[in-house]
Amino acid sequence: MNNFDYSAFHSYIKGSPIDNQKHVDYLRSRKLKYINLKEYEHIKTEQYKDGYIVPMDKVINIFRSNHKDIDERSLYDLLKNGHHFRHSSLHDFFENANATSLQSSIDWLKSTECAFSDLSAVNGLSGELPSASYFEDVDKFFINTGQNRAFAGLLIGAEEYRVESISYYRRPIKKESVVIEQPRKQALDNSIIGKLKKWLKL
């Protein structure tokens, strides 16, 4: 399958409501941020029977490898320069969008079918359902699985993405350094009274 780059993306959306300069400006301004996962601790993972709707404007990254070189890279740059997504699944997504409509694809991304369907299954072997991690301190989501759907959603300006489970992360609470109180005798010896007592003993 051919690479999914900006040229391929534009061929799919040509003549659609997002085939305009305003959307190009959006692709240039919408950037992904690096999160240092080592700075966080896992609190819990919850599965939701109806799925969990992730606001797309709170998606901070979609790459499991989460490299620093992704930091501040725009959707436009990623399309122009390429990245490590599975090209075939993106072509499949947009071919389906062309067969129906972009709006139907946007609606599907926030549906329970999206949250509980596995498009990564190969030869009958199941992959993983869409999931995300939530980082409390920045109020942002990191897409763990179902990254290509999320990426496609970002490209077409979808506002919501439904996943099957959320893993919650929090920065560890920093423990304040404890000041050890000096022994009373040492404090007394260092005081004026202590020094006076030493002088009287001489």
N, C-alpha and C positions, 0 to 999 in steps of 0.2 A: 504494500500500500504506500502511496506517495506520502511524503511528509505533510503534516498539517501546519502550514505556515500562513502568513498574512494573505498571500495570494489565494490559497485554498479557502480560507475563511471568507474572503471577499466574494469569491465565486458563489458561495452558498447564500450570502445575504444580499447579493446584487438585486436592486429593485425593491428591496424590502423596506419597511419603515425605519430601519436602523442603518440604511445605506446613505449616510450623510456625514458632513463634517463634524456635527455635534457628537456623533457616536465615536468618531476617530479621536476627538478631544477627550472623550471619556476613557477610551482605551489607553491614551497617553497618560492620563492623570491617575488612573486606578492602579495603585502600586501594592506589591506584596512585601511584607516585612519579615525579617528573620526573628525567630524566637529561640533563645538558648534553653532547650528543654532541661539541661542540667541544673538550671537555677530554680526548678520547680519540683514539688513532690506531688505524687498522685494521691488524691483523696478518695475517689470512688468512681465507679463506672455504672451508669444506669441505662437499662434498656427500656424503651417506651413502647407500649402496645400499639399506639397509634403513630409512633414515630415522633420526632422532635424537629420543629421548624427552626432552622438556623437563618437569621437575617444575613443576607449576602453582604451588606455593608459592614458587617462585623467579622467577615472572614479575613483573617490576617495573612494566611498562607495555605497552600494546597499541596505542598511537597513534603512527602514523608521524610526524605533525606534532609530537608531543611538546611541547606548550605548557606553560609554567610554571603556567598556571591549572588544569592537571590535577593538580598536586602535592597529595598527601594527600586526593584525592577518593575517596570510597568507591564500591563498586559500587552501593550503594543510592542514593547521590546521583546517580550517572550515570543510573540508571533513572528517578529522579524528575524530574531536570532536563533530561535528554536530552543527547546528544552526537552527533558526526558519523559514526556508523556507518551502514552500509547497512541500512535497516530490513527490506527484503524478504528478505535472506539469513538474518536472525535469525528471521523468521517461518517461513521454509522449514525451518530447523533444528528449531525446536520443534514444527512440524506433523509432521515426520518422527518426532520423539521421541514424540509422542502416538500416532502410528500403530504404533510399536513399543513402546519403553519408554525411560525416562530412563537406565536402566542400559545398554541397548544403545547409546545415544548416547555415554555415557561410555566404553564399550569401543571404539567406533568412533574416538573422538578419539585414542586411543593406538595405532591400527592403522596398518599400512603403507599401506592404502587411503587413509587420511586424508592421509598425508604426500605421496602421489603422485597425488592427485585434485585437479582444478582446478574448484572450484565457482564461480569468478568468470568462467568462459568465457561469452561473450555472442555469440549468432548464429554459433557455430562458431569465434569468435576466442578463442584461449587467453589466459588471464590469467597468474597467477603461482602457483607451488606454495608451500605454507606454508614460511616461513623465520623465523629468529630471530637476534638478535645476543646474544653473551655478553660480559659485562663482568667481567673477572677480579678486580678489586679489591673488588667488592661481591658477587661470586658470584651475579649475577642475570641474567635474560634479558629482552630487549626483543623483542616480536613484530613482525617487519617486514611479513610478508605472511600472509594467513590470520587477520587480526585478529578477524573476526567469529566464527570458529569458536572462537578462544581466549577471546573474551569470553563466548560461550555456555557454554564449558567452565567458566569461572570462576563464572558464574551458577549452575550446577547442582552445583558443588563437585567437578568432575573433578580427579583428582590428577595426570594425565599428558596431554601433548599431543605428538603425534609430528609433526615437521617434516622437510622434505627437506634443508635445509642450515642451517649455523650460520656466522655471521660472528663472528670473535673480535676483541675490542677490548681495548686496554690503555692506561693512562695513560702518557704519555711520561715517561721517567726524567729527573728534574731533575738537571741538571749543577751540581755544586758550584762556587761561584765560586773561581777560581784566584787565590791571592795571589802577586803578582809580587815576587820577592825583590829587595831594594834592591842596587845595585852595592856590591861589597866596599869600595871606596874611601869611599863615602858612609857606610857603616856604621862604618868605621874612624874617619872624621872626627868622627862623632857620639859615639864612645867616649871614655872617659877618657884612654886612651893617645893618641888622635888629638888631643884638646884639649891634652895636655901637649906634644906635638910642635910644635903651632902656637905655644904659649907660648915654647918654647925657641928658635924661629926669630926671635922678636921681639927 
